[in-house]
Each structure stands twice: as structure tokens, then as C-alpha cells.
Amino acid sequence: MVILFASKPSIVATGTMVGPLEKKSVFMSYFDEHSTDEFFGEKTNERGQAKMIYNACEIILKKAKLDKLDIEYFLSGDSVSYTHL
């Protein structure tokens, strides 16, 4: 799929949510939020990852002062895989 924009897209905000390992890193001050649980309170890793992405999106919307309905395209990723919506 190819998307042509009328004007150049821009990044209006970022949101980072990390687990306990990243919390211990020297980069901790760069992350918005962290969890002490690798599954982010969920029963499976997949559900934990989904919750992490959802929380990161909430951080972005708050920082950008936007509503979910204001978003036309969404691009996210992590150090293991990338999600494009």
C-alpha cells in the first residue's frame, strides 16, 4: 500500500512504555512510564505487549492534546518487531 500525503507528515508527540529490564538501564530517564512486571499485569506476553502499546498511545494523546478521533494514521514499534496501522 502506498499513501500519498498532501503535506509532509510530522511527529507531534512520542510515548514510551518499558518493562523492568529497561527500568534498570542508564536510559531510564528517557522513558515516560515503566512496569515492574514484564507482562504489564496481563496473563500472557502478547496481552502485555498490547497493553504496553495502548498505554504508550494514551501518553502520546495526552502529550499532543489530541483525541483518538483526531488520528488518521498510526505507526508504532518496539525493539523486536514493528506494527503499522
N, C-alpha and C positions, 0 to 999 in steps of 0.2 A: 504494500500500500504506500502510496506517495501522497503527502499532504502539502499543498502549496498555501502559504500564508500571505495575506495581503500586505502585512508588515512583518518585520523581524520579530520572532517570539523572544520573550525575555524571562528571566528567572526573577520572580518578585519576592520569594522567600524560600528558605530551606528549613527542614526539620530533621533532627537526628535522634534516634532512639536506639540505645545499645544495651547489651547484656552485661552480666557480671565480669566477664573477662576484659571487655573494653573499659569497664569502670576502673579497673586496676592499672590501665595503661597511662603513659605520660600525656596522652591526648584527651584525657577525661574533661578538661576544661572546655573543649571544643564541642562537646555533645550537649544536646538540650535536655534529655532525660535518660535515665537508665533503670534497669530492672535488676533486682538481686537474684532473679530466677531466670534460667535460660529459656524456659517455656513461657515466660511472661504471664504466669498464673494459669495457663491452659494445660490441658492433659496431653497434648501432642506438640511436637516441634512445629508442624505445619500450622496448627491453630495459633501457636505462639508467634510465628512469623507474621501471620495475617494480622494479629493484634498489634504487633510492633509497627507494621506499615500503617494501620489505621491510626495509631497514636501519633506517628510522625506526621500524618496528614492533618490531624487536628492541630498540631503545633504550627504547621505551615499556615493553615487557615487563620489561626489566631494572630500570628505574626503579620500576615498580609492584610488582616482585617477584611477577609472575604468570607462569603457563604459558599457552601458546597455547590449551589446552583450557579455560581459565578465561573466555575471551572469548565473549560471546553476540552482540554487535553491534559492528561496526567502521565508523568514519566517518573518511575521510581526504580530503585535498585539497592542491592547490598553487595558485599564483597564476594559473594558466592554466585549469585545469579541476578538477572535484571528482569523487571516487569515493565511492560509498555502497555498502557491503556489509552 
